[in-house]
Amino acid sequence: MDRAEANRIRAELRSEIEQLKASIAEMKEDTKPVEPDVSLGRLTRLDQMQAQEIKGATIRNLEERLSELEYKVAVVGTPLYQP
């Protein structure tokens, strides 16, 4: 792999990293705790809590992917890099 190709791959990875960071930040806003003083029915509250758990799992998956991409940016152009 030559230097130009390594730089192109790094740029693509950094672009994807920025997109993931934006998605994670947006999802974290949506996963704030359900306030008990909000007048919701019991089932509606349970639905919101379930949706919150699903978004939390999605955030964890995105953060794992982010970590993988950051590692790839660090090793691209070295023998450790596996596309």
mmCIF file of the N, C-alpha and C atoms, coordinates in Angstrom:
data_MODEL
# 
_entry.id   MODEL 
# 
loop_
_atom_site.group_PDB 
_atom_site.id 
_atom_site.type_symbol 
_atom_site.label_atom_id 
_atom_site.label_alt_id 
_atom_site.label_comp_id 
_atom_site.label_asym_id 
_atom_site.label_entity_id 
_atom_site.label_seq_id 
_atom_site.pdbx_PDB_ins_code 
_atom_site.Cartn_x 
_atom_site.Cartn_y 
_atom_site.Cartn_z 
_atom_site.occupancy 
_atom_site.B_iso_or_equiv 
_atom_site.pdbx_formal_charge 
_atom_site.auth_seq_id 
_atom_site.auth_comp_id 
_atom_site.auth_asym_id 
_atom_site.auth_atom_id 
_atom_site.pdbx_PDB_model_num 
ATOM 1   N N  . MET A 1 1  ? 0.859   -1.172 0.000  1.00 0.00 ? 1  MET A N  1 
ATOM 2   C CA . MET A 1 1  ? 0.000   0.000  0.000  1.00 0.00 ? 1  MET A CA 1 
ATOM 3   C C  . MET A 1 1  ? 0.900   1.227  0.000  1.00 0.00 ? 1  MET A C  1 
ATOM 4   N N  . ASP A 1 2  ? 0.665   2.107  -0.940 1.00 0.00 ? 2  ASP A N  1 
ATOM 5   C CA . ASP A 1 2  ? 1.466   3.326  -0.996 1.00 0.00 ? 2  ASP A CA 1 
ATOM 6   C C  . ASP A 1 2  ? 0.856   4.416  -0.116 1.00 0.00 ? 2  ASP A C  1 
ATOM 7   N N  . ARG A 1 3  ? 1.602   5.479  0.043  1.00 0.00 ? 3  ARG A N  1 
ATOM 8   C CA . ARG A 1 3  ? 1.198   6.560  0.948  1.00 0.00 ? 3  ARG A CA 1 
ATOM 9   C C  . ARG A 1 3  ? -0.109  7.223  0.520  1.00 0.00 ? 3  ARG A C  1 
ATOM 10  N N  . ALA A 1 4  ? -0.312  7.426  -0.789 1.00 0.00 ? 4  ALA A N  1 
ATOM 11  C CA . ALA A 1 4  ? -1.539  8.070  -1.288 1.00 0.00 ? 4  ALA A CA 1 
ATOM 12  C C  . ALA A 1 4  ? -2.767  7.225  -0.972 1.00 0.00 ? 4  ALA A C  1 
ATOM 13  N N  . GLU A 1 5  ? -2.636  5.927  -1.162 1.00 0.00 ? 5  GLU A N  1 
ATOM 14  C CA . GLU A 1 5  ? -3.767  5.039  -0.859 1.00 0.00 ? 5  GLU A CA 1 
ATOM 15  C C  . GLU A 1 5  ? -4.062  5.025  0.637  1.00 0.00 ? 5  GLU A C  1 
ATOM 16  N N  . ALA A 1 6  ? -3.015  5.005  1.454  1.00 0.00 ? 6  ALA A N  1 
ATOM 17  C CA . ALA A 1 6  ? -3.193  5.038  2.913  1.00 0.00 ? 6  ALA A CA 1 
ATOM 18  C C  . ALA A 1 6  ? -3.901  6.330  3.328  1.00 0.00 ? 6  ALA A C  1 
ATOM 19  N N  . ASN A 1 7  ? -3.519  7.458  2.727  1.00 0.00 ? 7  ASN A N  1 
ATOM 20  C CA . ASN A 1 7  ? -4.161  8.736  3.054  1.00 0.00 ? 7  ASN A CA 1 
ATOM 21  C C  . ASN A 1 7  ? -5.625  8.750  2.627  1.00 0.00 ? 7  ASN A C  1 
ATOM 22  N N  . ARG A 1 8  ? -5.925  8.160  1.459  1.00 0.00 ? 8  ARG A N  1 
ATOM 23  C CA . ARG A 1 8  ? -7.303  8.090  0.985  1.00 0.00 ? 8  ARG A CA 1 
ATOM 24  C C  . ARG A 1 8  ? -8.152  7.247  1.943  1.00 0.00 ? 8  ARG A C  1 
ATOM 25  N N  . ILE A 1 9  ? -7.601  6.120  2.379  1.00 0.00 ? 9  ILE A N  1 
ATOM 26  C CA . ILE A 1 9  ? -8.334  5.247  3.311  1.00 0.00 ? 9  ILE A CA 1 
ATOM 27  C C  . ILE A 1 9  ? -8.546  5.961  4.635  1.00 0.00 ? 9  ILE A C  1 
ATOM 28  N N  . ARG A 1 10 ? -7.515  6.649  5.126  1.00 0.00 ? 10 ARG A N  1 
ATOM 29  C CA . ARG A 1 10 ? -7.651  7.398  6.384  1.00 0.00 ? 10 ARG A CA 1 
ATOM 30  C C  . ARG A 1 10 ? -8.757  8.448  6.286  1.00 0.00 ? 10 ARG A C  1 
ATOM 31  N N  . ALA A 1 11 ? -8.811  9.141  5.155  1.00 0.00 ? 11 ALA A N  1 
ATOM 32  C CA . ALA A 1 11 ? -9.831  10.177 4.967  1.00 0.00 ? 11 ALA A CA 1 
ATOM 33  C C  . ALA A 1 11 ? -11.231 9.558  4.975  1.00 0.00 ? 11 ALA A C  1 
ATOM 34  N N  . GLU A 1 12 ? -11.398 8.417  4.320  1.00 0.00 ? 12 GLU A N  1 
ATOM 35  C CA . GLU A 1 12 ? -12.697 7.743  4.315  1.00 0.00 ? 12 GLU A CA 1 
ATOM 36  C C  . GLU A 1 12 ? -13.081 7.284  5.715  1.00 0.00 ? 12 GLU A C  1 
ATOM 37  N N  . LEU A 1 13 ? -12.111 6.726  6.432  1.00 0.00 ? 13 LEU A N  1 
ATOM 38  C CA . LEU A 1 13 ? -12.385 6.266  7.802  1.00 0.00 ? 13 LEU A CA 1 
ATOM 39  C C  . LEU A 1 13 ? -12.739 7.439  8.713  1.00 0.00 ? 13 LEU A C  1 
ATOM 40  N N  . ARG A 1 14 ? -12.025 8.541  8.572  1.00 0.00 ? 14 ARG A N  1 
ATOM 41  C CA . ARG A 1 14 ? -12.320 9.722  9.407  1.00 0.00 ? 14 ARG A CA 1 
ATOM 42  C C  . ARG A 1 14 ? -13.700 10.293 9.110  1.00 0.00 ? 14 ARG A C  1 
ATOM 43  N N  . SER A 1 15 ? -14.088 10.242 7.854  1.00 0.00 ? 15 SER A N  1 
ATOM 44  C CA . SER A 1 15 ? -15.429 10.699 7.478  1.00 0.00 ? 15 SER A CA 1 
ATOM 45  C C  . SER A 1 15 ? -16.494 9.827  8.146  1.00 0.00 ? 15 SER A C  1 
ATOM 46  N N  . GLU A 1 16 ? -16.280 8.528  8.102  1.00 0.00 ? 16 GLU A N  1 
ATOM 47  C CA . GLU A 1 16 ? -17.239 7.617  8.750  1.00 0.00 ? 16 GLU A CA 1 
ATOM 48  C C  . GLU A 1 16 ? -17.239 7.811  10.264 1.00 0.00 ? 16 GLU A C  1 
ATOM 49  N N  . ILE A 1 17 ? -16.078 8.082  10.837 1.00 0.00 ? 17 ILE A N  1 
ATOM 50  C CA . ILE A 1 17 ? -15.986 8.331  12.281 1.00 0.00 ? 17 ILE A CA 1 
ATOM 51  C C  . ILE A 1 17 ? -16.818 9.558  12.658 1.00 0.00 ? 17 ILE A C  1 
ATOM 52  N N  . GLU A 1 18 ? -16.707 10.620 11.885 1.00 0.00 ? 18 GLU A N  1 
ATOM 53  C CA . GLU A 1 18 ? -17.476 11.837 12.170 1.00 0.00 ? 18 GLU A CA 1 
ATOM 54  C C  . GLU A 1 18 ? -18.980 11.574 12.082 1.00 0.00 ? 18 GLU A C  1 
ATOM 55  N N  . GLN A 1 19 ? -19.399 10.788 11.102 1.00 0.00 ? 19 GLN A N  1 
ATOM 56  C CA . GLN A 1 19 ? -20.815 10.442 10.968 1.00 0.00 ? 19 GLN A CA 1 
ATOM 57  C C  . GLN A 1 19 ? -21.289 9.636  12.171 1.00 0.00 ? 19 GLN A C  1 
ATOM 58  N N  . LEU A 1 20 ? -20.473 8.676  12.607 1.00 0.00 ? 20 LEU A N  1 
ATOM 59  C CA . LEU A 1 20 ? -20.840 7.872  13.769 1.00 0.00 ? 20 LEU A CA 1 
ATOM 60  C C  . LEU A 1 20 ? -20.937 8.728  15.025 1.00 0.00 ? 20 LEU A C  1 
ATOM 61  N N  . LYS A 1 21 ? -19.989 9.628  15.198 1.00 0.00 ? 21 LYS A N  1 
ATOM 62  C CA . LYS A 1 21 ? -20.016 10.505 16.379 1.00 0.00 ? 21 LYS A CA 1 
ATOM 63  C C  . LYS A 1 21 ? -21.287 11.348 16.392 1.00 0.00 ? 21 LYS A C  1 
ATOM 64  N N  . ALA A 1 22 ? -21.691 11.852 15.232 1.00 0.00 ? 22 ALA A N  1 
ATOM 65  C CA . ALA A 1 22 ? -22.916 12.649 15.153 1.00 0.00 ? 22 ALA A CA 1 
ATOM 66  C C  . ALA A 1 22 ? -24.139 11.783 15.476 1.00 0.00 ? 22 ALA A C  1 
ATOM 67  N N  . SER A 1 23 ? -24.165 10.567 14.960 1.00 0.00 ? 23 SER A N  1 
ATOM 68  C CA . SER A 1 23 ? -25.288 9.662  15.236 1.00 0.00 ? 23 SER A CA 1 
ATOM 69  C C  . SER A 1 23 ? -25.370 9.317  16.712 1.00 0.00 ? 23 SER A C  1 
ATOM 70  N N  . ILE A 1 24 ? -24.219 9.049  17.316 1.00 0.00 ? 24 ILE A N  1 
ATOM 71  C CA . ILE A 1 24 ? -24.188 8.708  18.737 1.00 0.00 ? 24 ILE A CA 1 
ATOM 72  C C  . ILE A 1 24 ? -24.681 9.878  19.578 1.00 0.00 ? 24 ILE A C  1 
ATOM 73  N N  . ALA A 1 25 ? -24.222 11.078 19.273 1.00 0.00 ? 25 ALA A N  1 
ATOM 74  C CA . ALA A 1 25 ? -24.647 12.263 20.031 1.00 0.00 ? 25 ALA A CA 1 
ATOM 75  C C  . ALA A 1 25 ? -26.155 12.470 19.915 1.00 0.00 ? 25 ALA A C  1 
ATOM 76  N N  . GLU A 1 26 ? -26.678 12.295 18.714 1.00 0.00 ? 26 GLU A N  1 
ATOM 77  C CA . GLU A 1 26 ? -28.117 12.461 18.490 1.00 0.00 ? 26 GLU A CA 1 
ATOM 78  C C  . GLU A 1 26 ? -28.916 11.410 19.261 1.00 0.00 ? 26 GLU A C  1 
ATOM 79  N N  . MET A 1 27 ? -28.446 10.186 19.236 1.00 0.00 ? 27 MET A N  1 
ATOM 80  C CA . MET A 1 27 ? -29.166 9.116  19.929 1.00 0.00 ? 27 MET A CA 1 
ATOM 81  C C  . MET A 1 27 ? -29.090 9.283  21.447 1.00 0.00 ? 27 MET A C  1 
ATOM 82  N N  . LYS A 1 28 ? -27.982 9.792  21.943 1.00 0.00 ? 28 LYS A N  1 
ATOM 83  C CA . LYS A 1 28 ? -27.859 10.003 23.389 1.00 0.00 ? 28 LYS A CA 1 
ATOM 84  C C  . LYS A 1 28 ? -28.867 11.034 23.878 1.00 0.00 ? 28 LYS A C  1 
ATOM 85  N N  . GLU A 1 29 ? -29.172 12.017 23.035 1.00 0.00 ? 29 GLU A N  1 
ATOM 86  C CA . GLU A 1 29 ? -30.199 13.006 23.391 1.00 0.00 ? 29 GLU A CA 1 
ATOM 87  C C  . GLU A 1 29 ? -31.559 12.330 23.543 1.00 0.00 ? 29 GLU A C  1 
ATOM 88  N N  . ASP A 1 30 ? -31.816 11.327 22.714 1.00 0.00 ? 30 ASP A N  1 
ATOM 89  C CA . ASP A 1 30 ? -33.110 10.638 22.730 1.00 0.00 ? 30 ASP A CA 1 
ATOM 90  C C  . ASP A 1 30 ? -33.235 9.626  23.853 1.00 0.00 ? 30 ASP A C  1 
ATOM 91  N N  . THR A 1 31 ? -32.140 9.293  24.524 1.00 0.00 ? 31 THR A N  1 
ATOM 92  C CA . THR A 1 31 ? -32.191 8.251  25.548 1.00 0.00 ? 31 THR A CA 1 
ATOM 93  C C  . THR A 1 31 ? -32.161 8.800  26.971 1.00 0.00 ? 31 THR A C  1 
ATOM 94  N N  . LYS A 1 32 ? -32.513 10.036 27.113 1.00 0.00 ? 32 LYS A N  1 
ATOM 95  C CA . LYS A 1 32 ? -32.578 10.600 28.459 1.00 0.00 ? 32 LYS A CA 1 
ATOM 96  C C  . LYS A 1 32 ? -33.687 9.891  29.239 1.00 0.00 ? 32 LYS A C  1 
ATOM 97  N N  . PRO A 1 33 ? -33.541 9.787  30.562 1.00 0.00 ? 33 PRO A N  1 
ATOM 98  C CA . PRO A 1 33 ? -34.543 9.078  31.363 1.00 0.00 ? 33 PRO A CA 1 
ATOM 99  C C  . PRO A 1 33 ? -35.941 9.677  31.240 1.00 0.00 ? 33 PRO A C  1 
ATOM 100 N N  . VAL A 1 34 ? -36.925 8.803  31.348 1.00 0.00 ? 34 VAL A N  1 
ATOM 101 C CA . VAL A 1 34 ? -38.319 9.235  31.310 1.00 0.00 ? 34 VAL A CA 1 
ATOM 102 C C  . VAL A 1 34 ? -38.645 9.827  32.672 1.00 0.00 ? 34 VAL A C  1 
ATOM 103 N N  . GLU A 1 35 ? -39.048 11.070 32.687 1.00 0.00 ? 35 GLU A N  1 
ATOM 104 C CA . GLU A 1 35 ? -39.354 11.755 33.940 1.00 0.00 ? 35 GLU A CA 1 
ATOM 105 C C  . GLU A 1 35 ? -40.646 11.192 34.549 1.00 0.00 ? 35 GLU A C  1 
ATOM 106 N N  . PRO A 1 36 ? -40.636 10.896 35.839 1.00 0.00 ? 36 PRO A N  1 
ATOM 107 C CA . PRO A 1 36 ? -41.847 10.354 36.468 1.00 0.00 ? 36 PRO A CA 1 
ATOM 108 C C  . PRO A 1 36 ? -42.973 11.375 36.608 1.00 0.00 ? 36 PRO A C  1 
ATOM 109 N N  . ASP A 1 37 ? -42.642 12.659 36.545 1.00 0.00 ? 37 ASP A N  1 
ATOM 110 C CA . ASP A 1 37 ? -43.683 13.661 36.714 1.00 0.00 ? 37 ASP A CA 1 
ATOM 111 C C  . ASP A 1 37 ? -44.468 13.914 35.426 1.00 0.00 ? 37 ASP A C  1 
ATOM 112 N N  . VAL A 1 38 ? -43.988 13.366 34.308 1.00 0.00 ? 38 VAL A N  1 
ATOM 113 C CA . VAL A 1 38 ? -44.713 13.514 33.051 1.00 0.00 ? 38 VAL A CA 1 
ATOM 114 C C  . VAL A 1 38 ? -45.937 12.615 33.121 1.00 0.00 ? 38 VAL A C  1 
ATOM 115 N N  . SER A 1 39 ? -47.099 13.177 32.848 1.00 0.00 ? 39 SER A N  1 
ATOM 116 C CA . SER A 1 39 ? -48.323 12.386 32.985 1.00 0.00 ? 39 SER A CA 1 
ATOM 117 C C  . SER A 1 39 ? -48.510 11.486 31.761 1.00 0.00 ? 39 SER A C  1 
ATOM 118 N N  . LEU A 1 40 ? -48.014 10.286 31.901 1.00 0.00 ? 40 LEU A N  1 
ATOM 119 C CA . LEU A 1 40 ? -48.152 9.270  30.870 1.00 0.00 ? 40 LEU A CA 1 
ATOM 120 C C  . LEU A 1 40 ? -48.827 8.053  31.499 1.00 0.00 ? 40 LEU A C  1 
ATOM 121 N N  . GLY A 1 41 ? -49.459 7.289  30.689 1.00 0.00 ? 41 GLY A N  1 
ATOM 122 C CA . GLY A 1 41 ? -50.010 6.043  31.184 1.00 0.00 ? 41 GLY A CA 1 
ATOM 123 C C  . GLY A 1 41 ? -48.899 5.049  31.454 1.00 0.00 ? 41 GLY A C  1 
ATOM 124 N N  . ARG A 1 42 ? -49.219 4.020  32.229 1.00 0.00 ? 42 ARG A N  1 
ATOM 125 C CA . ARG A 1 42 ? -48.214 3.020  32.604 1.00 0.00 ? 42 ARG A CA 1 
ATOM 126 C C  . ARG A 1 42 ? -47.654 2.329  31.367 1.00 0.00 ? 42 ARG A C  1 
ATOM 127 N N  . LEU A 1 43 ? -48.506 1.948  30.433 1.00 0.00 ? 43 LEU A N  1 
ATOM 128 C CA . LEU A 1 43 ? -48.046 1.255  29.230 1.00 0.00 ? 43 LEU A CA 1 
ATOM 129 C C  . LEU A 1 43 ? -47.214 2.167  28.340 1.00 0.00 ? 43 LEU A C  1 
ATOM 130 N N  . THR A 1 44 ? -47.597 3.415  28.249 1.00 0.00 ? 44 THR A N  1 
ATOM 131 C CA . THR A 1 44 ? -46.819 4.363  27.452 1.00 0.00 ? 44 THR A CA 1 
ATOM 132 C C  . THR A 1 44 ? -45.432 4.530  28.053 1.00 0.00 ? 44 THR A C  1 
ATOM 133 N N  . ARG A 1 45 ? -45.367 4.605  29.366 1.00 0.00 ? 45 ARG A N  1 
ATOM 134 C CA . ARG A 1 45 ? -44.077 4.737  30.047 1.00 0.00 ? 45 ARG A CA 1 
ATOM 135 C C  . ARG A 1 45 ? -43.225 3.490  29.790 1.00 0.00 ? 45 ARG A C  1 
ATOM 136 N N  . LEU A 1 46 ? -43.850 2.314  29.864 1.00 0.00 ? 46 LEU A N  1 
ATOM 137 C CA . LEU A 1 46 ? -43.117 1.074  29.597 1.00 0.00 ? 46 LEU A CA 1 
ATOM 138 C C  . LEU A 1 46 ? -42.626 1.028  28.150 1.00 0.00 ? 46 LEU A C  1 
ATOM 139 N N  . ASP A 1 47 ? -43.445 1.481  27.229 1.00 0.00 ? 47 ASP A N  1 
ATOM 140 C CA . ASP A 1 47 ? -43.032 1.541  25.821 1.00 0.00 ? 47 ASP A CA 1 
ATOM 141 C C  . ASP A 1 47 ? -41.824 2.461  25.662 1.00 0.00 ? 47 ASP A C  1 
ATOM 142 N N  . GLN A 1 48 ? -41.855 3.602  26.325 1.00 0.00 ? 48 GLN A N  1 
ATOM 143 C CA . GLN A 1 48 ? -40.738 4.541  26.233 1.00 0.00 ? 48 GLN A CA 1 
ATOM 144 C C  . GLN A 1 48 ? -39.475 3.942  26.844 1.00 0.00 ? 48 GLN A C  1 
ATOM 145 N N  . MET A 1 49 ? -39.626 3.231  27.947 1.00 0.00 ? 49 MET A N  1 
ATOM 146 C CA . MET A 1 49 ? -38.465 2.611  28.578 1.00 0.00 ? 49 MET A CA 1 
ATOM 147 C C  . MET A 1 49 ? -37.876 1.522  27.682 1.00 0.00 ? 49 MET A C  1 
ATOM 148 N N  . GLN A 1 50 ? -38.740 0.759  27.016 1.00 0.00 ? 50 GLN A N  1 
ATOM 149 C CA . GLN A 1 50 ? -38.266 -0.280 26.105 1.00 0.00 ? 50 GLN A CA 1 
ATOM 150 C C  . GLN A 1 50 ? -37.540 0.351  24.911 1.00 0.00 ? 50 GLN A C  1 
ATOM 151 N N  . ALA A 1 51 ? -38.098 1.385  24.354 1.00 0.00 ? 51 ALA A N  1 
ATOM 152 C CA . ALA A 1 51 ? -37.456 2.086  23.239 1.00 0.00 ? 51 ALA A CA 1 
ATOM 153 C C  . ALA A 1 51 ? -36.103 2.653  23.676 1.00 0.00 ? 51 ALA A C  1 
ATOM 154 N N  . GLN A 1 52 ? -36.053 3.132  24.909 1.00 0.00 ? 52 GLN A N  1 
ATOM 155 C CA . GLN A 1 52 ? -34.820 3.679  25.448 1.00 0.00 ? 52 GLN A CA 1 
ATOM 156 C C  . GLN A 1 52 ? -33.746 2.581  25.550 1.00 0.00 ? 52 GLN A C  1 
ATOM 157 N N  . GLU A 1 53 ? -34.126 1.378  25.967 1.00 0.00 ? 53 GLU A N  1 
ATOM 158 C CA . GLU A 1 53 ? -33.188 0.259  26.061 1.00 0.00 ? 53 GLU A CA 1 
ATOM 159 C C  . GLU A 1 53 ? -32.669 -0.137 24.679 1.00 0.00 ? 53 GLU A C  1 
ATOM 160 N N  . ILE A 1 54 ? -33.543 -0.136 23.703 1.00 0.00 ? 54 ILE A N  1 
ATOM 161 C CA . ILE A 1 54 ? -33.142 -0.482 22.338 1.00 0.00 ? 54 ILE A CA 1 
ATOM 162 C C  . ILE A 1 54 ? -32.150 0.550  21.810 1.00 0.00 ? 54 ILE A C  1 
ATOM 163 N N  . LYS A 1 55 ? -32.435 1.820  22.045 1.00 0.00 ? 55 LYS A N  1 
ATOM 164 C CA . LYS A 1 55 ? -31.516 2.873  21.601 1.00 0.00 ? 55 LYS A CA 1 
ATOM 165 C C  . LYS A 1 55 ? -30.186 2.771  22.339 1.00 0.00 ? 55 LYS A C  1 
ATOM 166 N N  . GLY A 1 56 ? -30.234 2.393  23.609 1.00 0.00 ? 56 GLY A N  1 
ATOM 167 C CA . GLY A 1 56 ? -29.002 2.215  24.383 1.00 0.00 ? 56 GLY A CA 1 
ATOM 168 C C  . GLY A 1 56 ? -28.134 1.111  23.795 1.00 0.00 ? 56 GLY A C  1 
ATOM 169 N N  . ALA A 1 57 ? -28.759 0.016  23.389 1.00 0.00 ? 57 ALA A N  1 
ATOM 170 C CA . ALA A 1 57 ? -28.015 -1.082 22.762 1.00 0.00 ? 57 ALA A CA 1 
ATOM 171 C C  . ALA A 1 57 ? -27.439 -0.634 21.423 1.00 0.00 ? 57 ALA A C  1 
ATOM 172 N N  . THR A 1 58 ? -28.200 0.138  20.686 1.00 0.00 ? 58 THR A N  1 
ATOM 173 C CA . THR A 1 58 ? -27.722 0.644  19.405 1.00 0.00 ? 58 THR A CA 1 
ATOM 174 C C  . THR A 1 58 ? -26.523 1.565  19.617 1.00 0.00 ? 58 THR A C  1 
ATOM 175 N N  . ILE A 1 59 ? -26.579 2.396  20.627 1.00 0.00 ? 59 ILE A N  1 
ATOM 176 C CA . ILE A 1 59 ? -25.463 3.297  20.943 1.00 0.00 ? 59 ILE A CA 1 
ATOM 177 C C  . ILE A 1 59 ? -24.216 2.485  21.277 1.00 0.00 ? 59 ILE A C  1 
ATOM 178 N N  . ARG A 1 60 ? -24.376 1.441  22.063 1.00 0.00 ? 60 ARG A N  1 
ATOM 179 C CA . ARG A 1 60 ? -23.225 0.603  22.409 1.00 0.00 ? 60 ARG A CA 1 
ATOM 180 C C  . ARG A 1 60 ? -22.603 -0.023 21.151 1.00 0.00 ? 60 ARG A C  1 
ATOM 181 N N  . ASN A 1 61 ? -23.451 -0.480 20.230 1.00 0.00 ? 61 ASN A N  1 
ATOM 182 C CA . ASN A 1 61 ? -22.946 -1.055 18.982 1.00 0.00 ? 61 ASN A CA 1 
ATOM 183 C C  . ASN A 1 61 ? -22.211 -0.002 18.143 1.00 0.00 ? 61 ASN A C  1 
ATOM 184 N N  . LEU A 1 62 ? -22.774 1.205  18.080 1.00 0.00 ? 62 LEU A N  1 
ATOM 185 C CA . LEU A 1 62 ? -22.120 2.282  17.329 1.00 0.00 ? 62 LEU A CA 1 
ATOM 186 C C  . LEU A 1 62 ? -20.786 2.670  17.953 1.00 0.00 ? 62 LEU A C  1 
ATOM 187 N N  . GLU A 1 63 ? -20.735 2.692  19.285 1.00 0.00 ? 63 GLU A N  1 
ATOM 188 C CA . GLU A 1 63 ? -19.487 3.038  19.969 1.00 0.00 ? 63 GLU A CA 1 
ATOM 189 C C  . GLU A 1 63 ? -18.420 1.967  19.728 1.00 0.00 ? 63 GLU A C  1 
ATOM 190 N N  . GLU A 1 64 ? -18.845 0.705  19.650 1.00 0.00 ? 64 GLU A N  1 
ATOM 191 C CA . GLU A 1 64 ? -17.908 -0.375 19.343 1.00 0.00 ? 64 GLU A CA 1 
ATOM 192 C C  . GLU A 1 64 ? -17.363 -0.202 17.923 1.00 0.00 ? 64 GLU A C  1 
ATOM 193 N N  . ARG A 1 65 ? -18.240 0.106  16.982 1.00 0.00 ? 65 ARG A N  1 
ATOM 194 C CA . ARG A 1 65 ? -17.823 0.339  15.595 1.00 0.00 ? 65 ARG A CA 1 
ATOM 195 C C  . ARG A 1 65 ? -16.879 1.545  15.520 1.00 0.00 ? 65 ARG A C  1 
ATOM 196 N N  . LEU A 1 66 ? -17.171 2.583  16.290 1.00 0.00 ? 66 LEU A N  1 
ATOM 197 C CA . LEU A 1 66 ? -16.326 3.771  16.339 1.00 0.00 ? 66 LEU A CA 1 
ATOM 198 C C  . LEU A 1 66 ? -14.921 3.411  16.821 1.00 0.00 ? 66 LEU A C  1 
ATOM 199 N N  . SER A 1 67 ? -14.856 2.593  17.841 1.00 0.00 ? 67 SER A N  1 
ATOM 200 C CA . SER A 1 67 ? -13.570 2.160  18.372 1.00 0.00 ? 67 SER A CA 1 
ATOM 201 C C  . SER A 1 67 ? -12.778 1.384  17.318 1.00 0.00 ? 67 SER A C  1 
ATOM 202 N N  . GLU A 1 68 ? -13.459 0.510  16.575 1.00 0.00 ? 68 GLU A N  1 
ATOM 203 C CA . GLU A 1 68 ? -12.806 -0.256 15.514 1.00 0.00 ? 68 GLU A CA 1 
ATOM 204 C C  . GLU A 1 68 ? -12.250 0.670  14.433 1.00 0.00 ? 68 GLU A C  1 
ATOM 205 N N  . LEU A 1 69 ? -13.045 1.657  14.046 1.00 0.00 ? 69 LEU A N  1 
ATOM 206 C CA . LEU A 1 69 ? -12.605 2.587  13.003 1.00 0.00 ? 69 LEU A CA 1 
ATOM 207 C C  . LEU A 1 69 ? -11.414 3.421  13.465 1.00 0.00 ? 69 LEU A C  1 
ATOM 208 N N  . GLU A 1 70 ? -11.440 3.861  14.713 1.00 0.00 ? 70 GLU A N  1 
ATOM 209 C CA . GLU A 1 70 ? -10.327 4.648  15.239 1.00 0.00 ? 70 GLU A CA 1 
ATOM 210 C C  . GLU A 1 70 ? -9.049  3.819  15.260 1.00 0.00 ? 70 GLU A C  1 
ATOM 211 N N  . TYR A 1 71 ? -9.178  2.525  15.571 1.00 0.00 ? 71 TYR A N  1 
ATOM 212 C CA . TYR A 1 71 ? -8.014  1.643  15.535 1.00 0.00 ? 71 TYR A CA 1 
ATOM 213 C C  . TYR A 1 71 ? -7.496  1.515  14.104 1.00 0.00 ? 71 TYR A C  1 
ATOM 214 N N  . LYS A 1 72 ? -8.400  1.347  13.144 1.00 0.00 ? 72 LYS A N  1 
ATOM 215 C CA . LYS A 1 72 ? -7.988  1.212  11.745 1.00 0.00 ? 72 LYS A CA 1 
ATOM 216 C C  . LYS A 1 72 ? -7.275  2.467  11.251 1.00 0.00 ? 72 LYS A C  1 
ATOM 217 N N  . VAL A 1 73 ? -7.755  3.639  11.669 1.00 0.00 ? 73 VAL A N  1 
ATOM 218 C CA . VAL A 1 73 ? -7.075  4.882  11.276 1.00 0.00 ? 73 VAL A CA 1 
ATOM 219 C C  . VAL A 1 73 ? -5.645  4.881  11.816 1.00 0.00 ? 73 VAL A C  1 
ATOM 220 N N  . ALA A 1 74 ? -5.476  4.363  13.025 1.00 0.00 ? 74 ALA A N  1 
ATOM 221 C CA . ALA A 1 74 ? -4.153  4.361  13.643 1.00 0.00 ? 74 ALA A CA 1 
ATOM 222 C C  . ALA A 1 74 ? -3.193  3.390  12.951 1.00 0.00 ? 74 ALA A C  1 
ATOM 223 N N  . VAL A 1 75 ? -3.705  2.284  12.421 1.00 0.00 ? 75 VAL A N  1 
ATOM 224 C CA . VAL A 1 75 ? -2.812  1.264  11.861 1.00 0.00 ? 75 VAL A CA 1 
ATOM 225 C C  . VAL A 1 75 ? -2.785  1.216  10.341 1.00 0.00 ? 75 VAL A C  1 
ATOM 226 N N  . VAL A 1 76 ? -3.595  2.028  9.661  1.00 0.00 ? 76 VAL A N  1 
ATOM 227 C CA . VAL A 1 76 ? -3.599  1.988  8.197  1.00 0.00 ? 76 VAL A CA 1 
ATOM 228 C C  . VAL A 1 76 ? -2.212  2.345  7.679  1.00 0.00 ? 76 VAL A C  1 
ATOM 229 N N  . GLY A 1 77 ? -1.768  1.595  6.719  1.00 0.00 ? 77 GLY A N  1 
ATOM 230 C CA . GLY A 1 77 ? -0.440  1.812  6.175  1.00 0.00 ? 77 GLY A CA 1 
ATOM 231 C C  . GLY A 1 77 ? 0.632   1.004  6.878  1.00 0.00 ? 77 GLY A C  1 
ATOM 232 N N  . THR A 1 78 ? 0.263   0.264  7.919  1.00 0.00 ? 78 THR A N  1 
ATOM 233 C CA . THR A 1 78 ? 1.207   -0.599 8.624  1.00 0.00 ? 78 THR A CA 1 
ATOM 234 C C  . THR A 1 78 ? 0.844   -2.048 8.331  1.00 0.00 ? 78 THR A C  1 
ATOM 235 N N  . PRO A 1 79 ? 1.710   -2.985 8.658  1.00 0.00 ? 79 PRO A N  1 
ATOM 236 C CA . PRO A 1 79 ? 1.394   -4.401 8.441  1.00 0.00 ? 79 PRO A CA 1 
ATOM 237 C C  . PRO A 1 79 ? 0.199   -4.899 9.274  1.00 0.00 ? 79 PRO A C  1 
ATOM 238 N N  . LEU A 1 80 ? -0.171  -4.166 10.314 1.00 0.00 ? 80 LEU A N  1 
ATOM 239 C CA . LEU A 1 80 ? -1.312  -4.565 11.152 1.00 0.00 ? 80 LEU A CA 1 
ATOM 240 C C  . LEU A 1 80 ? -2.661  -4.303 10.495 1.00 0.00 ? 80 LEU A C  1 
ATOM 241 N N  . TYR A 1 81 ? -2.664  -3.476 9.458  1.00 0.00 ? 81 TYR A N  1 
ATOM 242 C CA . TYR A 1 81 ? -3.932  -3.076 8.836  1.00 0.00 ? 81 TYR A CA 1 
ATOM 243 C C  . TYR A 1 81 ? -4.549  -4.220 8.037  1.00 0.00 ? 81 TYR A C  1 
ATOM 244 N N  . GLN A 1 82 ? -5.799  -4.526 8.364  1.00 0.00 ? 82 GLN A N  1 
ATOM 245 C CA . GLN A 1 82 ? -6.580  -5.527 7.638  1.00 0.00 ? 82 GLN A CA 1 
ATOM 246 C C  . GLN A 1 82 ? -7.877  -4.860 7.185  1.00 0.00 ? 82 GLN A C  1 
ATOM 247 N N  . PRO A 1 83 ? -8.069  -4.657 5.877  1.00 0.00 ? 83 PRO A N  1 
ATOM 248 C CA . PRO A 1 83 ? -9.272  -3.951 5.402  1.00 0.00 ? 83 PRO A CA 1 
ATOM 249 C C  . PRO A 1 83 ? -10.557 -4.678 5.687  1.00 0.00 ? 83 PRO A C  1 
# 
